[in-house]
Amino acid sequence: MKELSLNILDIVQNSVSAEASLIKVLLTETDETLRITIEDDGRGMTPDFLQTVVDPFSTTRKTRKVGMGIPLFKLAAEQTGGELTITSKTREMSPEDHGTVISAFFYKNHMDFTPLGDVVSTLISLIQGCPDVDFLFEHELPDGKTVHLDTREMREALGDEIPLNSFEVLEWARESLLEQYGL
Amino acid sequence: MKSLEELAAIRNKMKDKVALRENNGDIRIVVGMATCGIAAGARPVLNAFVEEVSKQHAENATVTQTGCIGMCRLEPIVEVFEGNKERVTYVKVKPAMVPRIVKEHILGGRPITEYTIGAAE
């Protein structure tokens, strides 16, 4: 992927497929480091399946399709000297608190660091594609400011009859984010 | 600073329009957004469709996303479904192609053959 924001778009699709109702995309950035955490309340993965998802070539299992999304994200983190960690709890393992947390850590000054890129377009694409899922986005910037978007707040202001993927609403979200980034 | 109050204003403005729109979406524009599509540039294509459909008032169309369509080397792929008509598959789509697809195909009813999978194969 040319931008980490494209990896985010890709990884979040897994949360959507896992029937998450709330997906948190949390970015913490300093001058030297970046942490990207994607947290969902979806159906979660068993420890066995988790293993195949991180390294699709380590298995001979053919019963499930395993994609390249997580391996590519892991590679992007590791090639900067960072790492990717995943924890996941299925409904059976934890009925009250199930879901998956993927966290990737990057050293920004490493020559193989992939730029974050257009994270605003990623968020707008996600809301457009999944208007019934809620997203919380927080990006702590190196200067201490935080960029914030919470579709639950948007939904409350919009009421039930206006879908989040209406063009006017998507434009509001885009402008709100760009403004907070000072773009 | 954008405020949530502006969303309440959008809500009031759109109330009547939404009911109208729901009855009219008989064309579906489906953008492949799996790993392969995203890596090949599907995100700007998706956003271009969302923008052009609104800009050109193509109120007969809805833009949706799907997973891998199964021809990763031809991504970004966009499929157009309309009633009983045969589906039209556009391949290696670029944002610059989108205004023309919306104008001539979605609004005008004439698929752009040179962008379709038939021309690429």
Interface residues (C-beta under 8 A of the other chain):
Chain A: M1 L6 L9 D10 Q13 G67 M68 G69 L72 D118 S121 T122 I124 S125 Q128 G129 E153 M154 E156 A157 L158 G159 E161 I162 P163 S166 F167 E168 V169 L170 W172 E175 S176 E179
Chain B: M1 K2 L4 E5 E6 L7 A8 I10 R11 K13 M14 K15 V18 M33 A34 T35 I38 A39 R43 P44 L46 N47 V50 E51 V53 S54 V63 T64 Q65 G67
